[in-house]
């Protein structure tokens, strides 16, 4: 069982609460927790402490009372309907008192002992008369809190130009200061339309990769610092590509060159701490290796092709016929003269016997048995 839970309330407000009784909670369960004055109901958003959270934070001072029952959830739904009515009532009262303030959200505690109104304004607002009207209407403790543009966007939510939901409305735990030096360190143009978020302030994502960019800049020379190459002449550091980690150099003759950080440090005498006024010298540059391509195959000229075609056509057709094997004529079979019996048959007008019939007669003669010898009685 988890002894520490993160509970999320309305407006993406999150806080850690102790679980001394070790209730079997899962992410998404509803829980009734103890707060400063009374009890509140929220959703379990994480079991235990999140990775990356400061371990030095004090242990939560309020415990979890119990798991939420169906009756508790019904009370929460009724409170949400009251909050919508209270928001309209607050905006109407602000117009009646001529107060230049914009009410963003109303949050009613689950047990009904506290109602908090969140608003934005350009300066300080005297809302003492407004609080009296709220207290007389709702008969509970009233709390008015002035928030900034970032907090307003966090409560409302939305989508950024990246197409994803706003970081502050999903996972960003708190707001960190964003300065104009951060886009300069990342070589970004100071265009307010591109650098501003939905809230109208500088984007929080300008801080995410800042350390990576600054680490690269510490290991590189400064832009516009001069460099001397014995082969190419004098030049200047034109650009630092932090994404590809390359250094762009432009020489006096108009030639440009891009070197990786490792190549630049290998051929120059630059070191960290060199002032911008000092020139950088190229000490050694490896000779480029020229890979020679194999020579292309020789193409025959038109004259040689014409001579080959002419010689092929001049060959007589007789040579082709001589190459073919000559067909042998079938051997002639000499006819034997007929026998005396056949001659007699032909004279008598009988047809001559076929060879098959002759062979049958011979076999029949051989099979005839000799006559039996006569013995005296």
C-alpha positions as CSV (number, residue, x, y, z in Angstrom):
1,X,0.0,0.0,0.0
2,X,1.1,3.6,-0.7
3,X,1.5,5.9,2.3
4,X,1.6,9.1,0.1
5,X,-0.8,10.2,-2.6
6,X,-1.1,13.1,-4.9
7,X,-4.7,14.5,-4.9
8,X,-5.9,16.8,-7.7
9,X,-8.7,19.3,-7.1
10,X,-10.6,21.7,-9.4
11,X,-8.4,24.0,-11.5
12,X,-5.6,21.4,-11.7
13,X,-4.6,22.3,-8.1
14,X,-2.5,19.4,-6.7
15,X,-1.2,18.5,-3.3
16,X,0.3,15.6,-1.4
17,X,-1.7,13.9,1.4
18,X,-0.7,11.2,3.8
19,X,-2.5,7.8,3.8
20,X,-1.9,6.6,7.4
21,X,-4.7,4.0,7.2
22,X,-3.3,2.7,3.9
23,X,-6.5,2.7,1.9
24,X,-6.2,0.7,-1.4
25,X,-6.3,3.6,-3.8
26,X,-5.8,3.5,-7.6
27,X,-5.2,6.4,-9.9
28,X,-8.6,8.0,-10.7
29,X,-10.3,7.1,-7.4
30,X,-12.1,9.8,-5.5
31,X,-10.9,10.5,-1.9
32,X,-12.2,12.7,0.9
33,X,-9.2,14.6,2.5
34,X,-8.8,16.9,5.5
35,X,-7.8,20.5,4.7
36,X,-7.1,23.6,6.7
37,X,-10.7,24.3,7.6
38,X,-13.0,21.3,6.9
39,X,-12.9,18.6,4.4
40,X,-12.6,18.5,0.6
41,X,-12.9,15.9,-2.2
42,X,-10.4,15.3,-5.0
43,X,-9.1,12.7,-7.4
44,X,-6.0,10.5,-6.9
45,X,-3.6,11.6,-9.7
46,X,-0.5,9.8,-8.6
47,X,0.6,7.1,-6.2
48,X,3.6,8.2,-4.2
49,X,5.9,11.0,-4.9
50,X,6.5,11.9,-8.5
51,X,9.9,11.3,-10.0
52,X,11.9,14.5,-10.0
53,X,10.0,16.1,-7.1
54,X,12.2,17.5,-4.4
55,X,12.8,15.0,-1.7
56,X,13.5,17.8,0.8
57,X,9.8,18.9,0.8
58,X,8.1,18.6,4.2
59,X,5.8,15.7,4.8
60,X,2.1,16.4,4.2
61,X,0.4,17.7,7.3
62,X,-3.1,16.6,6.3
63,X,-4.3,13.0,6.0
64,X,-6.8,11.2,3.8
65,X,-10.1,10.6,5.6
66,X,-11.7,7.8,3.5
67,X,-12.7,6.7,0.1
68,X,-15.5,8.7,-1.5
69,X,-19.0,7.2,-1.4
70,X,-21.7,7.7,-4.0
71,X,-23.4,10.3,-1.7
72,X,-20.2,12.3,-1.6
73,X,-20.0,12.4,-5.4
74,X,-23.6,13.7,-5.6
75,X,-22.7,16.5,-3.2
76,X,-19.7,17.4,-5.4
77,X,-22.0,17.6,-8.5
78,X,-24.4,19.9,-6.7
79,X,-21.4,22.2,-5.7
80,X,-20.4,22.4,-9.3
81,X,-23.8,23.8,-10.2
82,X,-23.6,26.3,-7.4
83,X,-20.2,27.5,-8.6
84,X,-21.6,28.3,-12.1
85,X,-24.4,30.4,-10.5
86,X,-21.9,32.2,-8.2
87,X,-19.6,33.1,-11.1
88,X,-22.5,34.9,-12.9
89,X,-23.5,36.6,-9.7
90,X,-20.0,37.8,-9.1
91,X,-19.6,39.3,-12.6
92,X,-23.0,41.1,-12.2
93,X,-22.0,42.6,-8.8
94,X,-18.7,43.7,-10.1
95,X,-20.4,45.7,-12.8
96,X,-22.8,47.2,-10.2
97,X,-19.9,48.4,-8.0
98,X,-17.9,49.7,-11.1
99,X,-14.9,47.5,-10.4
100,X,-12.5,46.8,-13.2
101,X,-11.9,43.1,-12.4
102,X,-12.5,39.9,-14.3
103,X,-13.8,36.9,-12.5
104,X,-12.2,33.7,-13.9
105,X,-13.4,30.8,-11.7
106,X,-15.3,30.0,-8.4
107,X,-14.4,27.0,-6.3
108,X,-16.7,25.8,-3.5
109,X,-15.2,23.5,-0.9
110,X,-16.8,20.1,-0.7
111,X,-18.3,20.6,2.8
112,X,-19.5,24.1,1.8
113,X,-17.5,25.9,4.5
114,X,-15.5,28.0,2.1
115,X,-16.0,29.7,-1.3
116,X,-13.1,31.1,-3.3
117,X,-13.4,33.6,-6.1
118,X,-10.4,33.9,-8.5
119,X,-10.1,37.2,-10.6
120,X,-7.6,39.1,-12.6
121,X,-7.1,42.9,-12.6
122,X,-4.4,45.4,-13.7
123,X,-3.9,46.9,-10.2
124,X,-5.2,46.8,-6.7
125,X,-9.0,46.5,-6.2
126,X,-11.0,47.6,-3.2
127,X,-13.6,44.8,-3.0
128,X,-14.7,45.1,0.6
129,X,-18.3,46.0,-0.3
130,X,-18.3,43.1,-2.8
131,X,-17.3,40.6,-0.1
132,X,-20.2,41.8,2.1
133,X,-22.6,41.0,-0.8
134,X,-21.1,37.6,-1.3
135,X,-21.3,36.7,2.4
136,X,-24.9,37.8,2.8
137,X,-25.9,35.7,-0.2
138,X,-24.1,32.4,0.4
139,X,-23.7,32.4,4.2
140,X,-20.2,31.0,4.2
141,X,-16.6,32.0,4.3
142,X,-15.6,34.1,1.2
143,X,-12.1,34.3,-0.1
144,X,-11.1,36.5,-3.1
145,X,-7.8,35.8,-4.8
146,X,-6.1,37.9,-7.5
147,X,-4.2,35.8,-10.0
148,X,-2.1,36.6,-13.0
149,X,-2.4,35.8,-16.7
150,X,-0.5,32.5,-16.4
151,X,-2.7,31.2,-13.6
152,X,-5.8,32.2,-15.6
153,X,-4.6,30.2,-18.6
154,X,-3.8,27.2,-16.4
155,X,-7.3,27.1,-15.0
156,X,-9.0,27.5,-18.4
157,X,-6.7,25.3,-20.4
158,X,-6.2,25.3,-24.1
159,X,-3.8,24.3,-26.9
160,X,-0.5,25.8,-27.9
161,X,0.9,26.4,-31.4
162,X,2.6,23.0,-31.2
163,X,-0.8,21.3,-31.3
164,X,-0.6,19.8,-27.8
165,X,-2.4,20.8,-24.7
166,X,-0.8,23.5,-22.6
167,X,2.0,22.3,-20.3
168,X,0.7,24.4,-17.4
169,X,-2.7,22.8,-17.8
170,X,-1.4,19.2,-17.9
171,X,1.8,18.4,-16.1
172,X,3.8,21.6,-15.2
173,X,3.8,21.7,-11.4
174,X,4.7,25.4,-11.0
175,X,5.7,28.5,-13.0
176,X,9.4,29.4,-13.4
177,X,10.6,32.8,-14.3
178,X,11.3,33.3,-18.1
179,X,13.6,36.1,-19.2
180,X,14.4,37.6,-22.6
181,X,18.0,36.3,-22.3
182,X,16.8,32.8,-22.7
183,X,15.7,33.2,-26.4
184,X,19.0,35.1,-27.1
185,X,21.0,32.1,-25.8
186,X,19.1,29.9,-28.2
187,X,19.8,32.2,-31.2
188,X,16.0,33.0,-31.6
189,X,14.7,36.2,-33.0
190,X,13.0,38.4,-30.4
191,X,9.6,38.3,-32.1
192,X,6.8,38.7,-29.5
193,X,4.3,36.9,-31.7
194,X,6.5,33.8,-31.9
195,X,7.8,33.8,-28.4
196,X,4.5,34.5,-26.6
197,X,2.1,31.8,-25.5
198,X,-1.6,31.7,-25.1
199,X,-1.4,33.7,-21.9
200,X,0.5,36.6,-23.6
201,X,3.7,36.0,-21.7
202,X,6.9,34.3,-22.8
203,X,6.5,30.6,-23.4
204,X,7.4,28.2,-20.5
205,X,9.0,25.8,-23.1
206,X,11.9,28.4,-23.6
207,X,13.4,27.0,-20.4
208,X,13.2,23.3,-21.2
209,X,16.4,22.9,-23.4
210,X,18.2,26.0,-22.1
211,X,20.9,24.1,-20.2
212,X,21.8,22.1,-23.3
213,X,22.2,25.3,-25.4
214,X,24.3,27.1,-22.7
215,X,26.6,24.1,-22.4
216,X,27.3,24.2,-26.1
217,X,28.0,27.9,-26.0
218,X,30.5,27.5,-23.2
219,X,32.6,25.2,-25.4
220,X,32.4,27.4,-28.5
221,X,34.0,30.8,-29.5
222,X,31.9,33.9,-29.6
223,X,30.1,35.1,-32.8
224,X,32.1,37.7,-34.7
225,X,35.4,36.5,-33.2
226,X,38.2,36.7,-35.8
227,X,40.1,33.6,-37.1
228,X,43.3,33.3,-39.2
229,X,43.9,30.5,-41.6
230,X,47.3,30.3,-43.4
231,X,45.7,28.9,-46.5
232,X,42.4,30.7,-46.6
233,X,43.3,33.9,-45.0
234,X,41.4,35.9,-42.3
235,X,37.9,35.1,-41.4
236,X,35.2,35.5,-38.7
237,X,32.9,33.3,-36.8
238,X,29.6,33.9,-38.5
239,X,27.1,31.4,-36.9
240,X,26.8,28.8,-34.2
241,X,24.4,26.0,-35.1
242,X,23.4,24.6,-31.8
243,X,21.1,21.9,-33.2
244,X,23.7,20.3,-35.5
245,X,26.6,21.4,-33.2
246,X,28.4,23.1,-36.0
247,X,30.5,26.4,-36.3
248,X,30.1,28.5,-39.4
249,X,33.1,30.5,-40.6
250,X,33.2,33.2,-43.4
251,X,36.5,34.3,-44.9
252,X,37.4,37.6,-46.6
253,X,37.3,36.0,-50.1
254,X,33.7,35.1,-49.6
255,X,34.3,31.5,-48.9
256,X,32.2,29.8,-46.1
257,X,33.0,26.7,-44.1
258,X,31.1,24.6,-41.5
259,X,33.0,22.6,-39.0
260,X,31.8,20.4,-36.2
261,X,32.8,21.3,-32.7
262,X,35.3,18.4,-32.5
263,X,36.9,19.4,-35.8
264,X,37.2,23.0,-34.8
265,X,38.8,22.2,-31.5
266,X,41.3,19.8,-33.2
267,X,42.6,22.3,-35.8
268,X,42.6,25.6,-33.8
269,X,44.3,26.9,-30.7
270,X,41.0,28.1,-29.1
271,X,40.4,27.5,-25.4
272,X,37.8,28.4,-23.0
273,X,38.3,31.9,-21.5
274,X,40.0,33.4,-24.6
275,X,38.7,37.0,-24.9
276,X,36.7,38.0,-28.0
277,X,39.4,40.5,-29.1
278,X,42.0,37.8,-29.5
279,X,42.3,36.1,-32.9
280,X,42.0,32.3,-33.3
281,X,44.8,30.6,-35.3
282,X,44.4,27.5,-37.3
283,X,47.4,25.3,-36.4
284,X,46.9,22.2,-38.4
285,X,44.5,21.3,-41.1
286,X,44.4,17.7,-42.4
287,X,44.9,17.4,-46.1
288,X,41.8,16.3,-47.9
289,X,41.8,12.8,-49.3
290,X,41.0,12.8,-53.0
291,X,39.3,9.6,-54.1
292,X,40.1,9.0,-57.7
293,X,37.3,7.5,-59.7
294,X,38.1,4.7,-62.2
295,X,38.4,5.8,-65.8
296,X,35.2,5.4,-67.8
297,X,35.2,2.7,-70.5
298,X,36.3,3.8,-73.9
299,X,33.5,4.4,-76.4
300,X,34.2,3.3,-80.0
301,X,34.4,6.1,-82.6
302,X,32.0,6.5,-85.5
303,X,34.7,5.4,-88.0
304,X,35.4,2.1,-86.1
305,X,31.7,1.3,-85.9
306,X,31.3,1.9,-89.6
307,X,34.2,-0.4,-90.4
308,X,32.8,-3.1,-88.2
309,X,29.4,-2.9,-89.8
310,X,30.8,-2.9,-93.3
311,X,33.0,-6.0,-92.7
312,X,30.0,-7.9,-91.3
313,X,27.9,-7.1,-94.4
314,X,30.7,-8.0,-96.8
315,X,30.8,-11.7,-95.7
316,X,29.3,-14.0,-98.3
317,X,26.3,-16.1,-97.5
318,X,28.0,-19.2,-98.6
319,X,30.2,-19.3,-95.5
320,X,27.0,-19.4,-93.4
321,X,25.7,-22.3,-95.5
322,X,29.0,-24.2,-95.2
323,X,28.9,-24.0,-91.4
324,X,25.5,-25.9,-91.5
325,X,26.0,-29.7,-91.5
326,X,25.0,-31.4,-94.8
327,X,22.1,-33.7,-94.6
328,X,22.9,-37.3,-95.7
329,X,20.7,-39.0,-98.2
330,X,19.0,-42.2,-97.0
331,X,20.9,-45.4,-98.2
332,X,19.3,-47.3,-101.1
333,X,18.2,-50.9,-100.3
334,X,18.9,-53.4,-103.1
335,X,16.0,-55.7,-103.9
336,X,16.8,-59.4,-103.9
337,X,15.6,-61.5,-106.8
338,X,12.4,-63.5,-106.0
339,X,12.7,-67.2,-105.2
340,X,11.4,-70.1,-107.5
341,X,8.2,-70.6,-105.5
342,X,7.4,-66.9,-105.6
343,X,8.0,-66.8,-109.3
344,X,5.6,-69.7,-109.8
345,X,3.0,-67.9,-107.8
346,X,3.3,-64.8,-109.8
347,X,2.9,-66.8,-113.0
348,X,-0.2,-68.5,-111.6
349,X,-1.6,-65.0,-110.8
350,X,-1.4,-65.3,-107.0
351,X,-0.1,-62.3,-105.0
352,X,3.3,-62.6,-103.4
353,X,3.6,-63.5,-99.8
354,X,4.5,-60.9,-97.3
355,X,7.6,-61.3,-95.1
356,X,5.4,-61.8,-92.0
357,X,3.5,-64.6,-93.6
358,X,6.8,-66.2,-94.6
359,X,8.1,-66.1,-91.0
360,X,4.9,-67.7,-89.7
361,X,5.2,-70.6,-92.2
362,X,8.8,-71.2,-91.1
363,X,7.8,-71.3,-87.4
364,X,4.9,-73.7,-88.2
365,X,7.3,-76.1,-90.1
366,X,9.6,-76.2,-87.1
367,X,6.9,-77.0,-84.7
368,X,5.7,-80.1,-86.7
369,X,6.5,-83.3,-84.8
370,X,8.3,-86.1,-86.5
371,X,6.1,-89.1,-87.4
372,X,6.0,-92.0,-85.0
373,X,8.1,-95.0,-85.8
374,X,6.1,-98.3,-86.6
375,X,7.1,-101.2,-84.4
376,X,6.2,-104.8,-85.1
377,X,3.4,-106.3,-83.0
